[in-house]
Structures are given as C-alpha cells and as structure tokens.
Amino acid sequence: MRAFINRIIIKSMLNHKHKGHDGHSRFQAAKRFRELKIVSRRLVKDIVLITLGIFSAAFGLESFLLPSKFIDGGATGISLLITELSSIPLYILILVINIPFVILAYRIISKQFAIKTAFAITGLAICMATLHFPEVTHDKLLVAVFGGFFLGSGIGLSVRGGAVLDGTEVLAIFLSRKLGTTMGDIITGINILIFSTAAYFLSIEAALYSMITYLAASKTLDFVIEGIEEYTGVTVISTHSEEIRHMIINTMGRGVTVYSGKRGYGKRGEGKEIDIVFTVTTRLELNRLNTEIEKIDPNAFVVMNSIKDTKGGMIKKRPLQH
C-alpha cells in the first residue's frame, strides 16, 4: 500500500514537468520525494518526543518539586526559586526567563532549533497552566530523586527531539565561545550560584535536597540521550592484520575498516607500512573479540574507546554471534 502511494506521489510530481524530460528528471523527483519523506518522518518523531518531554517535565515539577519547595539547576531552577520567593506562577516564569535563551539560540545555533525550543517551552508553560498533577509523596528523598528523574527524562526527550526545555545550555555555548572555557565549567558555575542562593533564601536542607534533584536529573538526561546500548571502537595494530580482519568479518560477523599506517617504535622509528584494523562492537561482544585477537596475535596493540551511538553500517543490522 505504501509503495502504491509512493508511486502516485512521484507520478504527480513528474506531471508538473514537461513531457520531454528524461530519466534524470525522474531521478531528481524521486530524490526530492525521498528527502521529503525523511524530513516529514523526522518532524513527526521530533514532535512526539518533545510532547512526551513536556508531560514528563510537567509531572516532575507539579507532583514532586513544587509541593516540597525543591529546585533544580539552570533556568528551571531559577524559575522555581523565584516562584518560592514570590507569588508569580511557575508557568509564567518558565516562559519569560527562557525568552532570551530562545533568541540567543536563533542567533548562535539555528532557526529550526529556536522554533522547536520555543514550541517546547511554550508547551511546558501551557501544560503547567492547564493541567494539574496530584502530589505523589511527602518523602523528601523520594521527591528529590523522582522529581529529578521525571524532569531529566522530559529534558532528555526534548533534546532528542531537537529542542531544549531549559535554555541554560544555550547560554553556556555562547559564553564558552566568548570566554574560551568549557560548557561544563559555565553550567557548574551557574548552578553553584543557584544552589547558594537557595541555601540563603530557603534553607540549607532544601538546597542539599535540590542538589540531589539536579544530580538525578543530570544522570537521567544522559541516559535518555545516550541510551542503554553502549558501543566500543576497537583499533588493532598487528602484523597479522589480515587474519584479524577475516576473524572480525567471518567469526564475529561485524564490519571492519582497514587503513594504512606506519610503525613509529624506537628512537628513529622503523617507518614500516602496516595495516590498521578498526571495528565497532557492543560491550557484550568485547570480551570475545579480545579473546579472538589474542588467539591470532598475543602481542597485538589494541586500543579501545567508548562510542555513544552508531548509525548505518552492520552493527545494528546483524544479530550477536555466540
């Protein structure tokens, strides 16, 4: 059915062309249609992720953090802190405080990112203004942990959808470029200031629990963005590179890349050409890969590094070999 619909759309696109156009025009029309499908599918996926993120963050704020007067880091933490010290509703503050960050995102990142971020922040404000979630627990530790969990999940889902619910990272990108420091240092400095202010105006206990909330949110955010699947890039330098290549392809059932290099061991370096083998494997297969390499060449030089995710290739298409 989908193939039939695709053919109809392609045919209708071609009908706008003159009858004298050759196969090149058909190829261009098919290519444009493919690009349209990819963009449309990605847009729908992004909207779903951002919407789920909005509801998750709103639930974490209303059911956990707001009733217990706990805060988080970043722009959300500033909004929560001002709400506790004044009578201004949280949904208004979330909207107002993030406006400069949306404008900044438009200038330094992209128009598309700024539009998605504006949609996400506005959606969160509307959700908190119209929907009211019940308070789940009075236990302070559970509030700190699960409030951070749901808030971090919401922010992470939004990031996967190409937006942010908290504009602090946009500010961190801007300042890191201007000041020459890392984003991590800037975010840490902002959050230290927020939690110090919370300790002064609220209480030290509230500030300490808020730090737990921030840690829970940060870890959940990393987990949602990076996922549960972990990959390891393995580089093997060996005189038996051809045997190792065959082993990775035939025994492990994985893809491999071979590139040329030179040995540099010694004071002058040997300058001998050698093939360097690179592959990506899951953490479940890493032990077996090391064993197979050791069988072929116990003296092989093996370098392993973590990889957040992969796209394309064979690693996600083939089943694990046992």
Disulfide bonds with the S-S distance in Angstrom:
none
